[in-house]
Amino acid sequence: MPKIKTHRGAAKRFKLTASGKIKRSKAFKSHLLEHKSAKRTRGLRTATLVAGTDHRNIKTLLPYL
């Protein structure tokens, strides 16, 4: 059986926590920040967890995660 290739774009976006959950960063923080409030941009800074319904899709992209 050949080795499965890791999806390199997904590998840069997702990390695994110690408890086995998948961590991701939030979107809408790259540009056009002028009109977004300081409270909103601070909230976008913190990482969050991937929803449980998406776990299977990410596992197929990252077989060795």
GROMACS elastic network, one bead per residue, 0.5 to 0.9 nm:
[ bonds ]
;  ai    aj funct       b0    kb
    1     4     6  0.89928   500
    4    62     6  0.89736   500
    4    63     6  0.70725   500
    4    64     6  0.86947   500
    5     8     6  0.86029   500
    5    61     6  0.83091   500
    5    62     6  0.81301   500
    5    63     6  0.79058   500
    6     9     6  0.88009   500
    6    10     6  0.80994   500
    6    11     6  0.71878   500
    6    60     6  0.86598   500
    6    61     6  0.60827   500
    6    62     6  0.52072   500
    6    63     6  0.65279   500
    6    64     6  0.74904   500
    7    10     6  0.54731   500
    7    11     6  0.62220   500
    7    12     6  0.89902   500
    7    60     6  0.88186   500
    7    61     6  0.52246   500
    7    62     6  0.61871   500
    7    63     6  0.88700   500
    8    12     6  0.64659   500
    8    13     6  0.89096   500
    8    61     6  0.85798   500
    8    62     6  0.84991   500
    9    12     6  0.54717   500
    9    13     6  0.66925   500
   10    13     6  0.50829   500
   10    14     6  0.61533   500
   10    58     6  0.76645   500
   10    61     6  0.67361   500
   10    62     6  0.71187   500
   11    14     6  0.57409   500
   11    15     6  0.75086   500
   11    61     6  0.81888   500
   11    62     6  0.67031   500
   11    65     6  0.84257   500
   12    15     6  0.80324   500
   13    23     6  0.85622   500
   13    24     6  0.63004   500
   13    25     6  0.72516   500
   14    22     6  0.65047   500
   14    23     6  0.57089   500
   14    24     6  0.51555   500
   14    25     6  0.78726   500
   14    50     6  0.88101   500
   14    58     6  0.85195   500
   15    21     6  0.85578   500
   15    22     6  0.58295   500
   15    23     6  0.52222   500
   15    24     6  0.67993   500
   15    65     6  0.77858   500
   16    19     6  0.80563   500
   16    20     6  0.59125   500
   16    21     6  0.58193   500
   16    23     6  0.59043   500
   16    24     6  0.89895   500
   16    65     6  0.69283   500
   17    20     6  0.52582   500
   17    21     6  0.53240   500
   17    22     6  0.61748   500
   17    23     6  0.65497   500
   18    21     6  0.74635   500
   21    49     6  0.70007   500
   21    50     6  0.76337   500
   21    52     6  0.87633   500
   21    55     6  0.85992   500
   22    48     6  0.87006   500
   22    49     6  0.57864   500
   22    50     6  0.56100   500
   22    51     6  0.85071   500
   22    52     6  0.89769   500
   22    55     6  0.75205   500
   22    58     6  0.86925   500
   23    47     6  0.67843   500
   23    48     6  0.58053   500
   23    50     6  0.59584   500
   24    47     6  0.57735   500
   24    48     6  0.55620   500
   24    49     6  0.58163   500
   24    50     6  0.62929   500
   25    44     6  0.79447   500
   25    45     6  0.76841   500
   25    46     6  0.70316   500
   25    48     6  0.61662   500
   25    49     6  0.82935   500
   26    29     6  0.73836   500
   26    43     6  0.88274   500
   26    44     6  0.56192   500
   26    45     6  0.71784   500
   26    46     6  0.74119   500
   26    47     6  0.64007   500
   26    48     6  0.71358   500
   27    30     6  0.77708   500
   27    44     6  0.72071   500
   28    31     6  0.72910   500
   28    32     6  0.83605   500
   28    33     6  0.83581   500
   28    41     6  0.87002   500
   28    44     6  0.75481   500
   29    32     6  0.80885   500
   29    33     6  0.70318   500
   29    41     6  0.69176   500
   29    44     6  0.64960   500
   29    45     6  0.77371   500
   30    33     6  0.75948   500
   31    34     6  0.83006   500
   32    35     6  0.70617   500
   32    36     6  0.77478   500
   33    36     6  0.52143   500
   33    37     6  0.80682   500
   33    41     6  0.76340   500
   34    37     6  0.79116   500
   36    39     6  0.83091   500
   36    40     6  0.63978   500
   36    41     6  0.67296   500
   37    40     6  0.51764   500
   37    41     6  0.64025   500
   37    42     6  0.86658   500
   38    41     6  0.52000   500
   38    42     6  0.60901   500
   38    43     6  0.85449   500
   39    42     6  0.52071   500
   39    43     6  0.62566   500
   39    44     6  0.87960   500
   40    43     6  0.50887   500
   40    44     6  0.63532   500
   40    45     6  0.89405   500
   41    44     6  0.50047   500
   41    45     6  0.65027   500
   42    45     6  0.52861   500
   42    46     6  0.74308   500
   43    46     6  0.60146   500
   44    47     6  0.77023   500
   49    52     6  0.87924   500
   50    53     6  0.83466   500
   50    54     6  0.67530   500
   50    55     6  0.71417   500
   51    54     6  0.56132   500
   51    55     6  0.69445   500
   52    55     6  0.53424   500
   52    56     6  0.81847   500
   53    56     6  0.71169   500
   53    57     6  0.83431   500
   54    57     6  0.54645   500
   54    58     6  0.64334   500
   54    59     6  0.87374   500
   55    58     6  0.52807   500
   55    59     6  0.60951   500
   55    60     6  0.87936   500
   56    59     6  0.50770   500
   56    60     6  0.64520   500
   56    61     6  0.89285   500
   57    60     6  0.53414   500
   57    61     6  0.66427   500
   57    62     6  0.88255   500
   58    61     6  0.50509   500
   58    62     6  0.60312   500
   58    63     6  0.83354   500
   59    63     6  0.54623   500
   59    64     6  0.80899   500
   59    65     6  0.72124   500
   60    63     6  0.55825   500
   62    65     6  0.54631   500
